[in-house]
Every structure is written in structure tokens, then in C-alpha cells.
């Protein structure tokens, strides 16, 4: 926002950008100890990450007779495993990084942020997704709904 030629920062916008930056940094963090610390600071003790599986996985499950497929990780240990697995598969080999796409938005206790997975050397994104983060009273994530888009 601009007033009389002076630019003042919007505290809500800064807080949202900080949350989005911290969230994405977690998925790119190479140090396991720092990754765990960041996770505990971001998520509540009983935090839940719910991933909508990609369409091909849902179709395979339907072929096996499953009408609903959801992937969940609850609590710091399960969340750590989930984040570490994604890090090891996509980031650790040096091929990709996760980065923000656009600005985060907030409506009451829900934050929406979009991200993309891009080559570590730079270039066009190969995939991405959108997170809907439900925040607790302490500002930590209670539930993270992740929608992958390829």
C-alpha cells in the first residue's frame, strides 16, 4: 500500500509470504535436523497432511475396487517421513526444487498457496500444486490439503 509517496508494508501480506517461504523451504531443506525443527514449528503436534493422489493413481485404485483414495500423514513423525520422502525423491538428487507460484492468500484461518516443482538449474516448472492450510490458534498448521497438478 502506498501513502503520500511512502511505501508501507502490509503486515498480513508479509506474514503470508513468510509462511509460504517457510513451508516451501521445509520441502527443500537438506539437513534432516533442521527439516524436523522447521516441521515442528510449522505444524501442530497432531497436524494432518492430506494429499489428493494424482489421477492415474485414483484410476488404478478404482480398478481395484476402491471408491475413494486419500493419502494422509498425521503427527510430526509421519509428516517428517512424508516430507523426507519427497525431498529424497525430487530434491536430494539435485534435479528439482520446490518454489512458490504466485502470492499466498488467507481467508480467516485458511491459507491458500501454490507451488511448482522446477529444474534446480532453472527453467520451466514440470508440475506443481496448491495447498490449503488450516491454521490453529497458535498459527501452526492443523490440516494441510494438498492438490497436485501436473
C-alpha positions as CSV (number, residue, x, y, z in Angstrom):
1,X,0.0,0.0,0.0
2,X,1.3,3.5,-0.8
3,X,0.6,6.6,1.3
4,X,1.9,10.1,0.4
5,X,4.7,8.7,-1.7
6,X,5.9,6.4,1.1
7,X,5.6,2.6,0.8
8,X,4.5,0.8,3.9
9,X,4.4,-3.0,4.1
10,X,1.1,-4.8,4.7
11,X,1.8,-7.0,7.8
12,X,-0.7,-9.7,6.7
13,X,1.0,-9.9,3.3
14,X,4.4,-10.2,4.9
15,X,3.2,-12.9,7.3
16,X,1.6,-14.9,4.4
17,X,4.8,-14.6,2.3
18,X,6.9,-15.7,5.4
19,X,4.6,-18.7,5.9
20,X,4.7,-19.7,2.3
21,X,8.5,-19.3,2.2
22,X,8.9,-21.4,5.4
23,X,6.6,-24.1,4.1
24,X,8.4,-24.4,0.8
25,X,11.9,-24.2,2.4
26,X,10.9,-27.2,4.5
27,X,10.5,-29.4,1.4
28,X,13.9,-28.2,0.1
29,X,15.8,-28.5,3.3
30,X,18.8,-30.9,3.0
31,X,19.6,-31.1,6.8
32,X,17.4,-33.6,8.5
33,X,17.6,-32.0,11.9
34,X,16.7,-28.5,10.5
35,X,13.9,-30.1,8.5
36,X,12.4,-31.7,11.6
37,X,12.8,-28.4,13.6
38,X,11.1,-26.5,10.8
39,X,8.3,-29.1,10.6
40,X,7.6,-28.8,14.4
41,X,7.5,-25.0,14.1
42,X,5.1,-25.1,11.2
43,X,2.7,-28.0,12.1
44,X,0.7,-28.6,15.3
45,X,1.6,-31.8,17.2
46,X,-1.3,-33.7,15.7
47,X,-1.1,-31.9,12.3
48,X,-2.5,-33.7,9.3
49,X,-1.3,-33.6,5.7
50,X,-3.9,-34.9,3.2
51,X,-2.8,-35.5,-0.4
52,X,-5.2,-35.9,-3.2
53,X,-3.5,-38.6,-5.3
54,X,-2.8,-38.0,-8.9
55,X,-5.5,-39.0,-11.4
56,X,-3.6,-42.1,-12.6
57,X,-3.3,-43.4,-9.0
58,X,-7.0,-42.8,-8.4
59,X,-7.9,-44.7,-11.6
60,X,-5.7,-47.6,-10.6
61,X,-7.3,-47.8,-7.2
62,X,-10.8,-47.6,-8.8
63,X,-9.8,-50.6,-11.0
64,X,-9.1,-52.5,-7.8
65,X,-12.5,-51.6,-6.4
66,X,-11.6,-48.7,-4.1
67,X,-14.1,-45.9,-4.4
68,X,-12.0,-43.3,-2.5
69,X,-8.3,-42.9,-2.3
70,X,-6.7,-40.5,0.1
71,X,-3.2,-40.3,1.4
72,X,-2.7,-39.0,4.9
73,X,0.2,-38.3,7.3
74,X,-0.7,-37.3,10.9
75,X,1.7,-36.1,13.6
76,X,5.2,-35.0,13.4
77,X,6.8,-38.4,12.8
78,X,4.5,-39.2,9.9
79,X,4.8,-35.7,8.5
80,X,8.6,-35.9,8.8
81,X,8.6,-39.2,6.8
82,X,6.3,-37.7,4.1
83,X,8.5,-34.6,3.7
84,X,11.7,-36.5,3.8
85,X,10.4,-39.0,1.2
86,X,9.5,-36.1,-1.2
87,X,12.9,-34.4,-0.5
88,X,14.8,-37.7,-1.2
89,X,12.9,-38.4,-4.4
90,X,12.8,-34.9,-6.0
91,X,15.3,-32.5,-4.4
92,X,18.2,-34.5,-3.0
93,X,19.4,-35.9,-6.4
94,X,19.8,-32.2,-7.4
95,X,17.2,-32.4,-10.2
96,X,14.4,-30.2,-8.8
97,X,13.4,-27.6,-6.3
98,X,10.0,-26.5,-5.0
99,X,9.2,-22.8,-5.3
100,X,6.3,-20.5,-4.8
101,X,3.9,-19.8,-7.7
102,X,2.0,-16.5,-7.1
103,X,1.1,-15.0,-3.8
104,X,-0.4,-16.8,-0.8
105,X,-3.9,-15.8,0.2
106,X,-5.7,-16.0,3.5
107,X,-9.4,-16.2,4.4
108,X,-9.9,-16.4,8.2
109,X,-7.9,-19.5,9.4
110,X,-7.3,-20.9,5.9
111,X,-4.2,-20.1,3.8
112,X,-4.0,-21.0,0.1
113,X,-0.6,-21.2,-1.5
114,X,0.5,-22.6,-4.9
115,X,3.9,-24.0,-5.7
116,X,5.7,-25.6,-8.5
117,X,8.5,-28.2,-9.0
118,X,11.1,-26.8,-11.4
119,X,14.6,-27.9,-12.5
120,X,17.2,-27.0,-9.9
121,X,19.2,-25.4,-12.7
122,X,16.3,-23.1,-13.6
123,X,13.7,-23.3,-16.2
124,X,10.0,-24.1,-16.7
125,X,8.1,-25.9,-14.0
126,X,7.3,-29.6,-14.6
127,X,4.5,-29.8,-12.1
128,X,3.1,-28.2,-9.0
129,X,0.1,-27.9,-6.8
130,X,-2.0,-25.9,-4.4
131,X,-2.1,-26.2,-0.6
132,X,-5.0,-25.2,1.6
133,X,-3.5,-24.8,5.1
134,X,-5.9,-24.7,8.1
135,X,-4.2,-22.9,10.9
136,X,-4.7,-23.3,14.6
137,X,-4.9,-20.5,17.1
138,X,-1.1,-20.6,17.6
139,X,-0.6,-20.1,13.8
140,X,0.6,-23.6,13.2
141,X,-0.8,-25.9,10.5
142,X,-3.6,-28.1,11.8
143,X,-4.5,-29.6,8.4
144,X,-2.8,-29.3,5.0
145,X,-4.8,-30.2,2.0
146,X,-2.5,-30.8,-1.0
147,X,-3.8,-30.9,-4.6
148,X,-1.2,-31.9,-7.2
149,X,-1.5,-30.5,-10.7
150,X,0.8,-31.7,-13.4
